[in-house]
Amino acid sequence: MKIEAKLSDLQKAYRKFFRNKMKEWDVKSPKDLTPKKVSKFFKEIKKDWKKEKASAMVSEAIFKNRK
């Protein structure tokens, strides 16, 4: 069984968000960044995920209410 099948919708949204953020930074892993850039990367993740999470939760609630 794939790990993806066991994840909640919010976890899947975070995984997609995180992967897209790595693409923006042009890295395959945070370990590809310098220590200073790692700190900046995760600060950006934290800040941007708050907005993205709210959006994902609203979308999920709307979808569940349509069923």
PyMOL commands that place a pseudoatom at each C-alpha (Angstrom):
pseudoatom trace, name=CA, resn=MET, resi=1, chain=A, elem=C, hetatm=0, pos=[0.000, 0.000, 0.000]
pseudoatom trace, name=CA, resn=LYS, resi=2, chain=A, elem=C, hetatm=0, pos=[1.329, 3.431, -0.914]
pseudoatom trace, name=CA, resn=ILE, resi=3, chain=A, elem=C, hetatm=0, pos=[1.966, 5.980, 1.816]
pseudoatom trace, name=CA, resn=GLU, resi=4, chain=A, elem=C, hetatm=0, pos=[-0.084, 8.521, -0.142]
pseudoatom trace, name=CA, resn=ALA, resi=5, chain=A, elem=C, hetatm=0, pos=[-3.229, 6.441, 0.391]
pseudoatom trace, name=CA, resn=LYS, resi=6, chain=A, elem=C, hetatm=0, pos=[-2.832, 6.714, 4.183]
pseudoatom trace, name=CA, resn=LEU, resi=7, chain=A, elem=C, hetatm=0, pos=[-2.485, 10.503, 4.241]
pseudoatom trace, name=CA, resn=SER, resi=8, chain=A, elem=C, hetatm=0, pos=[-5.327, 12.873, 5.068]
pseudoatom trace, name=CA, resn=ASP, resi=9, chain=A, elem=C, hetatm=0, pos=[-6.340, 15.488, 2.526]
pseudoatom trace, name=CA, resn=LEU, resi=10, chain=A, elem=C, hetatm=0, pos=[-4.557, 18.154, 4.559]
pseudoatom trace, name=CA, resn=GLN, resi=11, chain=A, elem=C, hetatm=0, pos=[-1.357, 16.085, 4.658]
pseudoatom trace, name=CA, resn=LYS, resi=12, chain=A, elem=C, hetatm=0, pos=[-1.563, 15.590, 0.896]
pseudoatom trace, name=CA, resn=ALA, resi=13, chain=A, elem=C, hetatm=0, pos=[-2.037, 19.352, 0.434]
pseudoatom trace, name=CA, resn=TYR, resi=14, chain=A, elem=C, hetatm=0, pos=[1.019, 20.046, 2.619]
pseudoatom trace, name=CA, resn=ARG, resi=15, chain=A, elem=C, hetatm=0, pos=[3.122, 17.524, 0.713]
pseudoatom trace, name=CA, resn=LYS, resi=16, chain=A, elem=C, hetatm=0, pos=[2.156, 19.135, -2.602]
pseudoatom trace, name=CA, resn=PHE, resi=17, chain=A, elem=C, hetatm=0, pos=[2.787, 22.627, -1.161]
pseudoatom trace, name=CA, resn=PHE, resi=18, chain=A, elem=C, hetatm=0, pos=[6.218, 21.582, 0.158]
pseudoatom trace, name=CA, resn=ARG, resi=19, chain=A, elem=C, hetatm=0, pos=[7.249, 20.004, -3.140]
pseudoatom trace, name=CA, resn=ASN, resi=20, chain=A, elem=C, hetatm=0, pos=[6.168, 23.099, -5.055]
pseudoatom trace, name=CA, resn=LYS, resi=21, chain=A, elem=C, hetatm=0, pos=[8.144, 25.284, -2.667]
pseudoatom trace, name=CA, resn=MET, resi=22, chain=A, elem=C, hetatm=0, pos=[11.252, 23.159, -3.304]
pseudoatom trace, name=CA, resn=LYS, resi=23, chain=A, elem=C, hetatm=0, pos=[10.723, 23.649, -7.056]
pseudoatom trace, name=CA, resn=GLU, resi=24, chain=A, elem=C, hetatm=0, pos=[10.532, 27.410, -6.483]
pseudoatom trace, name=CA, resn=TRP, resi=25, chain=A, elem=C, hetatm=0, pos=[13.872, 27.234, -4.664]
pseudoatom trace, name=CA, resn=ASP, resi=26, chain=A, elem=C, hetatm=0, pos=[15.268, 24.925, -7.360]
pseudoatom trace, name=CA, resn=VAL, resi=27, chain=A, elem=C, hetatm=0, pos=[16.241, 22.154, -4.926]
pseudoatom trace, name=CA, resn=LYS, resi=28, chain=A, elem=C, hetatm=0, pos=[15.312, 18.510, -4.555]
pseudoatom trace, name=CA, resn=SER, resi=29, chain=A, elem=C, hetatm=0, pos=[15.729, 18.568, -0.787]
pseudoatom trace, name=CA, resn=PRO, resi=30, chain=A, elem=C, hetatm=0, pos=[16.255, 21.242, 1.896]
pseudoatom trace, name=CA, resn=LYS, resi=31, chain=A, elem=C, hetatm=0, pos=[19.637, 19.649, 2.568]
pseudoatom trace, name=CA, resn=ASP, resi=32, chain=A, elem=C, hetatm=0, pos=[20.724, 21.048, -0.819]
pseudoatom trace, name=CA, resn=LEU, resi=33, chain=A, elem=C, hetatm=0, pos=[20.564, 24.539, 0.725]
pseudoatom trace, name=CA, resn=THR, resi=34, chain=A, elem=C, hetatm=0, pos=[23.184, 26.359, 2.762]
pseudoatom trace, name=CA, resn=PRO, resi=35, chain=A, elem=C, hetatm=0, pos=[22.437, 26.619, 6.512]
pseudoatom trace, name=CA, resn=LYS, resi=36, chain=A, elem=C, hetatm=0, pos=[21.410, 30.273, 6.115]
pseudoatom trace, name=CA, resn=LYS, resi=37, chain=A, elem=C, hetatm=0, pos=[19.117, 29.458, 3.201]
pseudoatom trace, name=CA, resn=VAL, resi=38, chain=A, elem=C, hetatm=0, pos=[17.613, 26.490, 5.071]
pseudoatom trace, name=CA, resn=SER, resi=39, chain=A, elem=C, hetatm=0, pos=[16.481, 28.872, 7.805]
pseudoatom trace, name=CA, resn=LYS, resi=40, chain=A, elem=C, hetatm=0, pos=[15.001, 31.271, 5.257]
pseudoatom trace, name=CA, resn=PHE, resi=41, chain=A, elem=C, hetatm=0, pos=[13.354, 28.380, 3.381]
pseudoatom trace, name=CA, resn=PHE, resi=42, chain=A, elem=C, hetatm=0, pos=[11.570, 27.052, 6.465]
pseudoatom trace, name=CA, resn=LYS, resi=43, chain=A, elem=C, hetatm=0, pos=[10.503, 30.538, 7.585]
pseudoatom trace, name=CA, resn=GLU, resi=44, chain=A, elem=C, hetatm=0, pos=[8.923, 30.975, 4.170]
pseudoatom trace, name=CA, resn=ILE, resi=45, chain=A, elem=C, hetatm=0, pos=[7.310, 27.530, 4.425]
pseudoatom trace, name=CA, resn=LYS, resi=46, chain=A, elem=C, hetatm=0, pos=[5.827, 28.402, 7.826]
pseudoatom trace, name=CA, resn=LYS, resi=47, chain=A, elem=C, hetatm=0, pos=[4.541, 31.806, 6.700]
pseudoatom trace, name=CA, resn=ASP, resi=48, chain=A, elem=C, hetatm=0, pos=[3.106, 30.649, 3.369]
pseudoatom trace, name=CA, resn=TRP, resi=49, chain=A, elem=C, hetatm=0, pos=[1.626, 27.406, 4.723]
pseudoatom trace, name=CA, resn=LYS, resi=50, chain=A, elem=C, hetatm=0, pos=[-0.586, 29.337, 7.150]
pseudoatom trace, name=CA, resn=LYS, resi=51, chain=A, elem=C, hetatm=0, pos=[-2.284, 30.950, 4.147]
pseudoatom trace, name=CA, resn=GLU, resi=52, chain=A, elem=C, hetatm=0, pos=[-2.292, 27.781, 2.072]
pseudoatom trace, name=CA, resn=LYS, resi=53, chain=A, elem=C, hetatm=0, pos=[-3.627, 25.667, 4.962]
pseudoatom trace, name=CA, resn=ALA, resi=54, chain=A, elem=C, hetatm=0, pos=[-6.553, 28.000, 5.481]
pseudoatom trace, name=CA, resn=SER, resi=55, chain=A, elem=C, hetatm=0, pos=[-7.351, 27.801, 1.793]
pseudoatom trace, name=CA, resn=ALA, resi=56, chain=A, elem=C, hetatm=0, pos=[-7.014, 23.991, 1.753]
pseudoatom trace, name=CA, resn=MET, resi=57, chain=A, elem=C, hetatm=0, pos=[-9.263, 23.628, 4.802]
pseudoatom trace, name=CA, resn=VAL, resi=58, chain=A, elem=C, hetatm=0, pos=[-11.958, 25.833, 3.244]
pseudoatom trace, name=CA, resn=SER, resi=59, chain=A, elem=C, hetatm=0, pos=[-11.783, 23.876, -0.012]
pseudoatom trace, name=CA, resn=GLU, resi=60, chain=A, elem=C, hetatm=0, pos=[-12.018, 20.573, 1.862]
pseudoatom trace, name=CA, resn=ALA, resi=61, chain=A, elem=C, hetatm=0, pos=[-15.022, 21.780, 3.879]
pseudoatom trace, name=CA, resn=ILE, resi=62, chain=A, elem=C, hetatm=0, pos=[-16.821, 22.934, 0.724]
pseudoatom trace, name=CA, resn=PHE, resi=63, chain=A, elem=C, hetatm=0, pos=[-16.116, 19.615, -0.997]
pseudoatom trace, name=CA, resn=LYS, resi=64, chain=A, elem=C, hetatm=0, pos=[-17.368, 17.581, 1.978]
pseudoatom trace, name=CA, resn=ASN, resi=65, chain=A, elem=C, hetatm=0, pos=[-20.558, 19.652, 2.188]
pseudoatom trace, name=CA, resn=ARG, resi=66, chain=A, elem=C, hetatm=0, pos=[-21.323, 18.942, -1.468]
pseudoatom trace, name=CA, resn=LYS, resi=67, chain=A, elem=C, hetatm=0, pos=[-21.429, 15.174, -0.911]
for i in range(1, 67): cmd.bond("trace and resi %d" % i, "trace and resi %d" % (i + 1))
show_as sticks, trace
zoom trace
